[in-house]
Amino acid sequence: MASSQDAWYLSLLGLAENFRTSSPPNIKLCIQCLQAVFNFKPPPRVEARTHLQLGNILLTHTKNIDLARTHLEQAWLLSQVINAFDDVKFEAASVLAELYEQQAQSSLSKPILRKAIELSQHSVYWHCRLIFQLAQIHASERDYELASSLLGVGVDYAHISNASYTRVLFLLSRGMLLLIDKKFQEVHPLLNQAGHLVDGWQGSQYQKEYLKVFFLVLQVCHYLMAGQVKSVKPCLKQLQQSIQTIMQPTWPSDESVSGPNVGDMFIWMPKEHLYVLVYLVTVMHSMQAGYMDKAQKYTDKALMQIEKLKIVDNRPILSVFQLMLLEHIIMCRLVMGNKSLALSEISQACGLCQQQPRLLLTHRPQLHTLLGLYAMSMNCMEAAEAQFTAALRTSQERELWTFANLNLAIVYLRAKREQEFAALLERINPESLPSHSHSLRAAAYYVQGLQSFFQARYNEAKRYLRETLKMANAEDLNRLTSCSLVLLGHIFLSLGNSRESMNMVTPAMQLASKIPDVHVQLWASAILKDLYRMCGDPVRENEAFQMHCNFSQMLLKDHFQASQMAEHNLIHWTEGNFPMLVGNPPSTSDTLL
């Protein structure tokens, strides 16, 4: 039977739990009961556990973060020296490290996690969880090498501990980091190893399907990062089929998927988040391949899904997905000639970054790049140059540098600034391009062709453009194909070869209509008008003229509309905080819904 002292604190703990779980919960009384426990000088185990409970409740239900932090620090301090007290000891370390991390004090969280990892080697679940957590902190600080080696330790530990499922999760997480770090040579063998383990999986069918989705997401991202739009199709199709399987009503909860083994109680991401992620990679593929309508359709679906999920549990990852979807759809809008829509979506993206400063830190270069593309489409060449320069200044991404430099080169070509273009030439030379991307290399040949065209070096231009066409056709890069064909058509027209010109411009127009790329259609209709006049075909000449007028009117109307929007001033933002916009745009959720 419990002593009278034990009875006191046991009653208080029971009462606190009763207040916490009542409907509605009475958090104030729950906290008061837990605090009262300390008046009875409880044993160290009870004291440590009570500090942990108080820390968790204060974090979840109140804004008193400092008091929560004090209780968690006490829980961690007291529990370290108590044997066989894993649940309290390691939960206190994990929650406290997470809190420090949220307060941007990772210098405090890392030593706690390292100590907890050292103490938890006998506890498979906590050891793996703490390794994942520490690796995540190093990854967020871009210390990919250290994060990757920690995950490598996790792979070996899970293998020794017979946690086969977690072993594959560690392997795939490591592959993801190597992809982010662009270590493509190291990614290949690792993905192959993970692929074999997934294919030969003997355990639960649910675990197999879940690991397969993670593996296929990495495969798809690998191809997309390499600009291999056609090669990715089989993987993407498999991924879409797998996610349909996981999203079926008969599929068990995420907790059931992780299985009975205590070392396997992990998931990479909840299935609802995986669903959004598959939409996101599908949008990325559609945009790269030049299927703008498809990209638009999937973006709408994904954004609606994100809004639903945010109502239930607004996790930071959802805002990252939302921002990446906006970044891709903005590029699609600009191709389709919807500048005003693109601008309001740029404003939404800025709004998201304003709400979460950490997002601005990671996505600032992309925002400058998008504003540069928008400014280019509005013929604001000085602003475009300033934005691309800001993107180059704030980014450490090799692919983004290449993309910004290629667009900067087009700005210089259009403004006839040959000196600046020459200074840039080495950085966009397709033969020595510091990029693994097939599509960026093909685009670099196109820019070379454009320069030769502007200098009336037509044979050289044709050579570069044929190289672009060869590369674009190999990977179904429809937009590059249509741009190259129309430019070749223009070159043949300049050379007076109307038949060859027609052979180029006709398929360019068909492809541009399919994308749809309004700027290529405008350009192609202008060439067709001249070609039909040269052929003495007034009916078709008039049709082409009418088409050209329609595209012109549409673009001019949209141009005027965009120029009148308060958000247009964002093109002048290159440093510091976002400018205050006149007439606040509607909140992101309003506009997206």
Buried (B, 14 or more C-beta within 10 A) or exposed (E): EEEEEBEBBBBBBEBBBBBBEEEEBBBEBBBBBBBBBBEBEBEEBBBBBBBBBBBBBBBEBEEEEEBBBBBBBBBBEBBBEBEEBBEBBBBBBBBBBBBBBEEEEBEBBBEBBBBBBEBBEEBBBBBBBBBBBBBBBBBEEEEBEBBBEBBBBBBEBBBEBEBBBBBBBBBBBBBBBBBBBBBEEBBEEBBEBBBEBBEEBEBBEBBBBBBBBBBBBBBBBBBBBBBBBBBBBEBBEBBBEBBEBBEEEEBEEBEEBBBEBBBBBBBBBBBBBBBBBBBBBBBBBBBBBBBBEBBBBBBBBBBEBBBEBBEEEEBEBBBBBBBBBBBBBBBBBBBBBBBBBBBBBBBBBBBBBEEBEBBBEBBBBBBBBBBBBBBBBBEBBEBBBBBBBBBBEBBEBBBBBBBBBBBBBBBBBBBEBEEBBEEBEEBBBBEEBEBBBBBBBBBBBBBBBBBBBBEEBBEBBBBBBBBBBEBBBBBBBBBBBBBBBBBBBBBBBEEEBBEBBBBBBBBBBEBBBBBBBBBBBBBBBBBBBBBBBBEEEEEBBEBBBEBBEEBEEBBEEBBEBBEEBBBBBBBBBBEEEBEEBEEEBEEBBEBBE
